[in-house]
Amino acid sequence: GFNPWYQKKKDMVTTASTYLFEATQKRFFFKNVSILIPENWEGSPEYKRPKHESYEQADVRVAAPALPGRDEPYTRQFTECGEKAEYIHFTPDFVLGKKQNEYGPSGRLFVHEWAHLRWGVFDEYNEEKPFYSGKSKKIEATRCSTGITGKNSVYKCQGGSCITRSCKRNSTTNLYEKDCQFFPNKVQTEKASIMFMQSIDSVLEFCNAENHNQEAPSLQNIKCNYRSTWEIISNSEDFKNTTPMTAPPPPPVFSLLRISERILCLVLDKSGSMSSSTRLNRMNQAAKYFLLQTVENGSWVGMVHFDSEASVKSELIQIKGDSEKNKLLESLPTRASGGTSICSGIEAAFQVIEKLNAQIDGSEIVLLTDGEDSTTGSCAKAVKQSGAVIHLIALGPSAERAVIEMSTETGGKHIYASDNAENNGLIDAFGALTSENADPTQKSLQLESKGLTLDNDTWMNDTVIIDSTVGKDTFFLVTWEKQPPSISLWNPNGTLTEAFTQDTVSKMAYLSIPGTAQVGTWTYSLQAKATETLTITVTSRAASSSVPPITVNAKMNKDTNSFPSPMIVYAQVLQGYLPILGASVTAIIESNSGKIEVLELLDNGAGADTFKDDGVYSRYFTSYSENGRYNLKVRAHGGTDSARRSLQYPLNRAAYIPGWVVDGVIEGNSSRPETTEDTQTILENFSRTASGGAFVVSQVPDSTNVSLPDLFPPSQITDLDATSEGDQINLTWTAPGDDFDVGTEYIIRISGNITDLRDNFDDALQVNTTNLSPKEANSKETFAFKPGNISEENITHIFIAIQSVDKSNLTSKVSNIAQVALFIPQADSGPDETPFMISWLVSIIKKKYQIWVGIHRPITSD
C-alpha cells in the first residue's frame, strides 16, 4: 500500500535533511520534496498534477532491483569529478526499511548518495582495492579517515555455524586474500567520513583537507586527484551561493504528484521561410511519423499553426486508434507564408490545453520553428511560469535562440535538425519525444534511421536487426523528395512483405508489421526513380511488458560551450538497469550547416570514460567547424557474440556492512548477495539509434581560408597502474590521443611524496623514456624502468605520474598517480602470519638498510 511506503520515504528524507545540515556546516537541507506517484495507483484528492517533474528527470528513482535480490542503493554516476550525476536508484525494499541491517539507517545513506548525485564526489572505499600498503608499513583498509578503527578478518558462515580467522597474505599482491574484510568497531569516536561509512554512529562529517587519507586507492582519490570530498563540495556553486544558517532548518515540505494522461499540443511554424528546402514537407513527414508511431495511446494531442499569427487546427483529441490519428493528420499545414510569431503559437496552445484542463501544469508543447522572432521575449516569463514543458525542434540555422531558454528552464528537450534531409534529423527529433513518464516497455524505440542521396535507378540496400526484446508495433517508414522509389522488404525467412502504404502528398510510405515481428535480420532495397535523397526509419516497442528492451540514450556533458573547451559525448546502452558491454557505439554530430563528424565511443575507463564496463560509452568532441547549433545522434550495434549483458554490481554501489566489532568480537552479517551465474551473458544481435539533443558552441574562429589552430592537448591518462618486479617498476595505461583522444609522447616523473608529485610535477625526478614509442590512441601501453636515486629520505613508496605531449607541444593534465611500496607491508599478527619486512629497490634508499631473508635474523649493512 501507499501509506507505509510514503511514511517511510518521508521519515528517510526528514532524517536525511537534519544529517545533511550538520554535515555541511549548517548550509544545506531538503526544503521541498516532490513524490511522483504512478498513474496506475489509486487516486486521492491530495494528489496534484506534476509541472516539470517527470520520472526520467527525477533525482531519486524507486524501482525494482536490476537483478532480483540485489537491493544495493547506488547513484548512476559517469560524469567527471564535481559534476552532477544522473539519478539515485533505491529499491522498494530499501525504502520500506527492510535493508537497514545491511546498509545502515536509510536517512544517512541517502545523504551519502546525495553527495554523489549533487556534488559529483566518489566513494572513499574501493571494492576492487579494499587494502593497500600504508606509510605505517602495515596493510591498511581503504578508508577515510584512517581514524576509523576495526579488524581485518575472514568471516565465513555455513550451515548455521560461522568461523572467524585472521587474513592470509596474497603472495602476488603482498596484501590480504580475497575473502578478507575490514570490520569496523561498533563504538568509535571518529567523525569522518560520510563517503566511507556513514552507518558508523560517530560519523557526522565529510573528510576534509586535514583528515583526508591520500594514500588509499579510493575512488575519490582516483577520480578527484587526491582531493577530499569536502574540498570538492566546498568548491561547488551550491556552496559558493550559501552561507551557514544560525537557526535549525525547517522540516521538508512534501508534495504528492500523480502522473496522469499525457497532454500535448503541436505548435507548427508555417511562415514563409518554411517553403524553402522542402522544409514544410519534411515537417509534415516527421509530424505524421510522430502521430502514427511515437505518441503513446491514451495521450491527448492538439494542433496549432502559426506564422505572424496563430490558428487552432485541432482541439485536444485523445488518441485511441487510427481514427483519431487520421483526424490529426488531416490538420497538418499545406502551404507556407507570412511572418513568424512564436508567442502567438504558444499562447494559442495554452488556450487549447485550458479548454480540456483548468491547469496547464505538466502539459507539453512541441514547438517546431525555423525562424528568428525578436518578440519572443515578451512571453518568455509567462511561459516559464506556466507549468508547461516546452520541447523545441529548431529547423535550420536561423531558428530562434530565445526559445532555448524556455525549453531548458521548463525541462523540455532541445533538438536541432539541419536542412540536410540525408541526416533524417526532423524524423529523429520527433522520434525522441516519447513520454518521460511512460513505462519503458510502452515506448517507441528507434532501431534504424538513415538517409542516402542517390542517382536515378540506383539502390539503397541494407538490413535491420529486430532482436527478441522488441518486435511489437514494428513500423517501417520511407521518405523521398521527388518520386516514390520502388520498395522491397524481406523478413528473416526471406519472404517478401506486403506492399507499403503510400502517401504521395507527403512523399512517404510506411508499413506496420502486425503482431510481434519475427526476430532476426530484415533486408530492404530502395531504388530511386530520380536523383534525390531517400530515408528509412524503423521503430518498434518491447515484445513483452515483463522483459525490459535494450535501450540507448545519449547526451553531451553540457548544453552550451565556447571554443576551445572540449565537450564529452555520453551514450548509455542498457537493458533495464543492466549495462550492455561490447557494443559498437558511434556518435554522429551535425553542425549548423550540416557538416558531419563521426566518433567511435568507448567504454574503456580511459580518457573521457569514467568507469570501464559500466555500459556508458564516451568520447571527447573537439572538431568544431563553426559557431551555432550542433545536433547529436547515436547508433549502437551489438554484433554476434560481441555484446554482453553485465550482471556485475554497479561500481559505486553503497557499502555493505559486513558486521561490527563489539567488545573485540566480530558480530557478522550474512554475506552480501552476489550473482551466482556468469557475470556476463552473451546477447543476440541488436541495433538502436537515438537523438541526444542539441548544443550550442560559440567563439569558434573563422576557418574559411585557414585551418583552426591546434589548441587541444592530449587527454589526461586516468588508468595508470604500477607493479614492482625485482628492482624494476612495470607501468600500464591506455594511450591518449593528440586532441584529447586522437598520438602523443610521454613525460614520466616519480617522487617519494604524493602531494609534491601532484602539485609540483615539473620539479619531480624524470624517468628516461627514450625507448618508449607511443602507440595509437586507445591502445594499451606498457613500460618498465628502474627508478634510480630519489633524493627524499625515509621514503616508503614511489609515486609515479605521466603527462602526454602532442605534436604542437601541448601537454595533458597530470595523470592519476600510481604507487609501489618499497617494503612488504606487515599483516595483523595471527597464528598463521609472522610480521616480516623485505626492503627492495636497494639503490633508492641512501641510508643504512636492512634486508630480511625469509624469517632469519636481520643483516645490517652500509
Secondary structure, DSSP 8 states (H G I E B T S, - for coil): -HHHHHHHHHHHHHHHHHHHHHHTTS-----EEEEEE-TTS---TT-B--SS--STT-SEEE---SSTT----EEE--S-TTS--SEEEE-HHHHTTTTHHHH--HHHHHHHHHHHHHH----S--TT--EEE-TTSBEEES-SSTT--EEEEEEEEETTEEEEEE--B-TTTSSB-TT-EEEEBSS----B-HHHHTTSTT--B---TTT--SSS--HHHHHTTT--HHHHHTTSHHHHT----SS-----EEEEEE----EEEEEEE-SGGGGGGGHHHHHHHHHHHIIIIIS-TT-EEEEEEESSSEEEEEEEEE--SHHHHHHHHTTS-----S---HHHHHHHHHHHHHHH-S--TT-EEEEEE-S--TTTHHHHHHHHHSS-EEEEEEESTT--SHHHHHHHHTT--EEEE-S-GGGTHHHHHHHT---TTS-GGGS-EEEEEEEEEE-TT-EEEEEEEE-TTEEEEEEEEEE-SSS--EEEEE-TTS-B----EEETTTTEEEEEEEEE--SEEEEEEEE-SSSEEEEEEEEEEES-TTS--EEEEEEES-SEEETT--EEEEEEEEETTEEEES-EEEEEEE-TT--EEEEEEB-BSSTT-SSBTSSEEEEEE----SSEEEEEEEEEEE-TTT-EEE----TTB-----EEEETTEEEE--------S-SEEE---EEEEEEEEEEEEE-----SSS-------B------EEEEETTEEEEEEE---SSB----EEEEEEES-HHHHHH-GGGSEE---TT----STT-EEEEEE-------SS--EEEEEEEEE-TT--B------EEEESB--B---BTTB-----B--GGG--S-EEE--TTS--EEE-
